[in-house]
C-alpha cells in the first residue's frame, strides 16, 4: 500500500492547484483557504477525536508553536497558492512549489548548521534557475525589466513559506501524535485566516453555489486530509529518502492534468524550468 501511495499521493496534492484555478473565481483566495482548513480540521478532528481528547493538555501547552506553524504552513501557503491561481496557471504553481526541497536545504544549513556538499549546492542553484526561468517565461530580459506575473510571485512566496514551515516543523517536534498535531495545525491556520477572510468578503463577495461547495469538499477530502495522511503513511513505511519521489512526480502530474483538464498550454520554458527544478531537487536530496 505504501508503494501505491507513493505514486497516488502526488496526485492528491496536485488537485489543490487544479481546483484553485476553477474555484478562485467563485470564492476569494483567503476565504477559500479558511474553508479548506476549517472543514479539514472538523474532518480530521472527528476521525482522531479520542486521541485529540486524550492529548488536549499537551496541545494547550504547545499552543504558541501550533499557532506559528499553522499560520505559516496552512494559512500563508494555502492562501498564496489560491492568490497565485488568479493570475497564473496551475502548471507554473506546481513547478515553482517543486523547488521547496532546495529551499528547505538552504534554511536547514543556516538554522541547524547541516553541511551541504557541492552536489547539493549545485542542485539548489539549478532549482533557483528553474524557478526564475518559469517566472520569466523563458525571457531573461523580463527579470531585468521586473515585469513579473503576480501569480508566479505568489507561488514563490508560498514555496518559501512551505520551506520555513518544514524546517520549523522539524525544530518544534512537540509531544503530540502526528494525527493530533495535524488537527491543531488546521485549527490554527483557520483561526489566523478568519479576520482576513472577513475583510476580503467585504471587498469581494463569494458566489456561493453547489459547485463551489463541491470544490471545497474536494480540497478538504482529497488535497488536504487525503494527501497529508498519504504522505505521512509513505514516510513512516518507506522513509524520507524514498518519499522524496513525490516531489519529482507532482509537477509532472500538475502539467499533464492542467493541460488535459483545464486546457492550459505547455511551452518550451516549462520543459526547461521543470528539468532544472526537478534535477536540482534530485541533486539536493541525493547523498
C-alpha positions as CSV (number, residue, x, y, z in Angstrom):
1,X,0.0,0.0,0.0
2,X,2.8,2.4,0.8
3,X,4.3,1.9,-2.7
4,X,0.9,2.5,-4.2
5,X,0.5,5.7,-2.2
6,X,4.0,6.8,-3.3
7,X,2.5,7.4,-6.7
8,X,-1.0,8.3,-5.7
9,X,-0.2,10.9,-3.0
10,X,1.4,13.4,-5.5
11,X,-1.9,13.3,-7.5
12,X,-3.8,14.1,-4.3
13,X,-1.6,17.1,-3.7
14,X,-1.9,18.4,-7.3
15,X,-5.7,18.6,-7.0
16,X,-5.1,21.6,-4.9
17,X,-3.6,23.6,-7.8
18,X,-6.1,22.4,-10.3
19,X,-9.1,23.1,-8.0
20,X,-7.8,26.5,-7.2
21,X,-7.8,27.5,-10.9
22,X,-11.5,26.8,-11.2
23,X,-12.7,27.7,-7.7
24,X,-11.0,31.0,-7.1
25,X,-13.3,32.9,-9.4
26,X,-16.2,31.7,-7.2
27,X,-14.6,32.0,-3.8
28,X,-11.9,34.6,-3.0
29,X,-8.5,33.2,-2.0
30,X,-8.4,33.9,1.7
31,X,-11.9,32.7,2.2
32,X,-11.2,29.5,0.2
33,X,-8.2,28.8,2.4
34,X,-10.3,29.4,5.5
35,X,-13.0,27.0,4.3
36,X,-10.4,24.4,3.3
37,X,-8.6,24.2,6.7
38,X,-11.6,24.9,8.8
39,X,-13.5,21.9,7.4
40,X,-10.4,19.8,7.3
41,X,-9.9,20.4,11.0
42,X,-13.5,19.2,11.6
43,X,-13.0,16.1,9.4
44,X,-9.6,15.2,10.9
45,X,-10.7,16.0,14.4
46,X,-13.8,13.8,14.1
47,X,-11.7,10.9,12.9
48,X,-9.0,11.3,15.6
49,X,-11.3,12.5,18.4
50,X,-10.2,10.0,21.0
51,X,-6.6,11.0,20.6
52,X,-7.4,14.7,20.4
53,X,-9.3,14.5,23.7
54,X,-6.5,12.4,25.3
55,X,-3.8,14.9,24.4
56,X,-5.6,18.2,24.8
57,X,-3.3,19.3,27.7
58,X,-0.2,18.8,25.6
59,X,-1.8,20.8,22.8
60,X,-2.6,23.6,25.2
61,X,1.0,23.7,26.4
62,X,2.2,24.0,22.8
63,X,-0.3,26.5,21.5
64,X,2.3,29.1,20.6
65,X,4.2,26.7,18.3
66,X,1.0,25.3,16.8
67,X,-0.3,28.8,16.1
68,X,3.0,29.7,14.4
69,X,3.2,26.6,12.3
70,X,-0.5,26.8,11.4
71,X,-0.1,30.4,10.3
72,X,2.8,29.6,8.0
73,X,2.1,26.1,6.7
74,X,-1.7,26.3,6.4
75,X,-2.7,30.0,6.2
76,X,0.2,31.5,4.3
77,X,0.9,28.6,2.0
78,X,-2.7,27.9,1.3
79,X,-3.7,31.5,0.6
80,X,-0.6,32.1,-1.5
81,X,-1.5,29.2,-3.9
82,X,-5.0,30.5,-4.3
83,X,-3.9,34.1,-4.8
84,X,-1.5,32.8,-7.4
85,X,-4.2,30.9,-9.2
86,X,-5.9,34.3,-10.1
87,X,-3.2,35.3,-12.5
88,X,-1.0,32.3,-13.3
89,X,-1.6,28.8,-14.5
90,X,-1.6,25.6,-12.4
91,X,1.5,24.3,-14.3
92,X,3.6,27.2,-13.0
93,X,2.3,26.9,-9.5
94,X,3.2,23.2,-9.4
95,X,6.7,23.7,-10.9
96,X,7.6,26.6,-8.6
97,X,6.4,24.8,-5.5
98,X,8.6,21.9,-6.5
99,X,11.7,23.9,-5.6
100,X,10.8,23.8,-1.9
101,X,13.2,21.0,-1.1
102,X,16.1,23.1,-2.2
103,X,14.9,26.0,-0.1
104,X,14.5,23.7,2.9
105,X,18.1,22.5,2.5
106,X,19.2,26.2,2.4
107,X,17.3,27.0,5.6
108,X,18.5,23.8,7.3
109,X,22.1,24.9,6.6
110,X,21.7,28.2,8.4
111,X,19.3,27.1,11.2
112,X,20.8,23.6,12.0
113,X,24.2,24.0,10.5
114,X,23.6,21.0,8.3
115,X,26.6,20.6,5.9
116,X,26.0,20.8,2.1
117,X,28.2,19.2,-0.5
118,X,29.0,20.5,-3.9
119,X,26.2,18.4,-5.3
120,X,23.6,19.9,-3.0
121,X,24.8,23.5,-3.8
122,X,24.7,22.8,-7.5
123,X,21.2,21.4,-7.1
124,X,20.0,24.4,-5.2
125,X,21.4,26.7,-7.9
126,X,19.6,24.6,-10.5
127,X,16.3,24.9,-8.6
128,X,16.6,28.6,-8.3
129,X,17.5,28.9,-12.0
130,X,14.4,26.8,-12.9
131,X,12.1,28.9,-10.9
132,X,13.4,32.1,-12.3
133,X,13.2,30.7,-15.9
134,X,9.5,29.8,-15.3
135,X,8.7,33.2,-13.8
136,X,10.5,34.9,-16.7
137,X,8.6,32.6,-19.1
138,X,11.9,31.9,-20.9
139,X,12.7,35.6,-21.4
140,X,15.5,36.6,-19.1
141,X,15.0,40.2,-20.1
142,X,11.7,40.0,-18.1
143,X,13.7,39.7,-14.9
144,X,15.8,42.7,-15.7
145,X,12.7,44.8,-16.5
146,X,10.9,43.5,-13.4
147,X,7.8,42.5,-15.5
148,X,6.5,39.7,-13.4
149,X,3.2,37.9,-13.4
150,X,1.9,38.4,-9.8
151,X,0.7,34.8,-9.6
152,X,4.2,33.5,-10.1
153,X,5.5,35.7,-7.3
154,X,2.7,34.5,-5.0
155,X,3.7,30.9,-5.9
156,X,7.3,31.7,-4.9
157,X,6.1,33.3,-1.6
158,X,4.2,30.1,-0.9
159,X,7.1,28.0,-1.8
160,X,9.4,29.9,0.6
161,X,6.6,29.7,3.3
162,X,6.4,25.9,2.9
163,X,10.2,25.7,3.3
164,X,10.1,27.7,6.5
165,X,7.2,25.6,7.8
166,X,9.0,22.4,7.1
167,X,12.2,23.5,8.9
168,X,10.3,24.8,11.9
169,X,8.2,21.6,12.0
170,X,11.5,19.7,12.3
171,X,12.7,22.0,15.1
172,X,9.4,22.2,17.0
173,X,8.5,18.5,17.3
174,X,6.5,18.7,20.5
175,X,4.8,15.8,22.2
176,X,1.7,15.4,20.1
177,X,1.0,12.3,17.8
178,X,1.1,13.3,14.1
179,X,-2.7,12.9,13.6
180,X,-3.4,15.1,16.6
181,X,-0.9,17.7,15.6
182,X,-2.4,17.9,12.1
183,X,-5.8,18.6,13.6
184,X,-4.5,21.5,15.7
185,X,-2.4,22.9,12.8
186,X,-5.6,23.0,10.7
187,X,-7.4,24.8,13.6
188,X,-4.6,27.3,14.0
189,X,-4.4,28.0,10.2
190,X,-8.2,28.6,10.1
191,X,-8.2,30.8,13.1
192,X,-5.5,33.0,11.6
193,X,-7.4,33.3,8.4
194,X,-10.8,34.3,9.9
195,X,-10.2,38.1,10.2
196,X,-8.6,38.3,6.8
197,X,-11.5,36.4,5.3
198,X,-14.0,38.8,6.8
199,X,-12.1,41.7,5.4
200,X,-11.9,40.1,2.0
201,X,-15.6,39.2,1.8
202,X,-16.3,42.9,2.5
203,X,-14.5,43.7,-0.7
204,X,-15.1,40.7,-3.0
205,X,-18.3,38.7,-2.3
206,X,-18.2,35.0,-2.9
207,X,-20.5,33.2,-5.3
208,X,-22.0,30.5,-3.2
209,X,-23.4,27.5,-5.0
210,X,-23.4,23.7,-5.0
211,X,-20.5,23.8,-7.5
212,X,-18.4,25.9,-5.1
213,X,-19.3,23.6,-2.2
214,X,-18.2,20.6,-4.3
215,X,-14.8,22.3,-5.0
216,X,-14.3,23.0,-1.2
217,X,-15.2,19.4,-0.4
218,X,-12.7,18.2,-3.0
219,X,-10.0,20.3,-1.3
220,X,-10.9,19.1,2.1
221,X,-11.2,15.4,1.4
222,X,-8.5,14.9,-1.3
223,X,-6.0,17.8,-1.3
224,X,-5.9,18.2,2.5
225,X,-6.8,15.2,4.6
226,X,-6.1,12.5,2.0
227,X,-2.9,14.0,0.7
228,X,-1.4,14.6,4.2
229,X,-2.4,11.2,5.5
230,X,-1.0,9.5,2.4
231,X,2.3,11.4,2.8
232,X,2.6,10.5,6.4
233,X,2.0,6.8,5.7
234,X,4.6,6.7,2.9
235,X,7.2,8.5,5.0
236,X,6.6,6.2,8.0
237,X,6.8,3.0,6.0
238,X,9.4,3.8,3.3
239,X,11.4,6.5,4.9
240,X,12.2,10.1,4.0
241,X,14.6,9.4,1.1
242,X,12.2,7.3,-0.9
243,X,9.3,9.6,-0.1
244,X,11.2,12.3,-2.0
245,X,10.0,10.8,-5.2
246,X,6.7,12.6,-4.5
247,X,8.5,15.9,-5.3
248,X,9.5,14.6,-8.7
249,X,6.2,13.2,-9.8
250,X,3.9,16.0,-8.5
251,X,4.9,18.7,-11.1
252,X,4.6,16.1,-13.9
253,X,1.1,15.3,-12.8
254,X,0.3,19.0,-12.5
255,X,1.5,19.8,-16.0
256,X,-0.3,16.9,-17.6
257,X,-3.6,17.3,-15.8
258,X,-3.7,21.1,-16.3
259,X,-3.2,20.5,-20.0
260,X,-5.8,17.7,-20.2
261,X,-8.5,19.1,-17.8
262,X,-8.0,22.9,-17.9
263,X,-6.7,23.3,-21.4
264,X,-3.5,25.1,-20.2
265,X,-0.9,25.3,-22.8
266,X,2.5,23.7,-22.4
267,X,5.5,25.7,-23.6
268,X,9.2,25.2,-24.0
269,X,10.1,27.3,-21.0
270,X,8.0,24.8,-18.9
271,X,10.2,21.9,-20.0
272,X,13.4,23.8,-19.3
273,X,12.2,25.1,-15.9
274,X,10.9,21.6,-15.0
275,X,14.2,20.0,-15.9
276,X,16.2,22.4,-13.8
277,X,13.9,22.3,-10.8
278,X,13.5,18.5,-10.7
279,X,17.1,17.9,-11.5
280,X,18.0,20.2,-8.7
281,X,15.7,18.5,-6.3
282,X,17.2,15.2,-7.1
283,X,20.7,16.6,-6.5
284,X,19.8,18.2,-3.2
285,X,18.2,15.1,-1.9
286,X,20.9,12.8,-3.1
287,X,23.7,11.8,-0.9
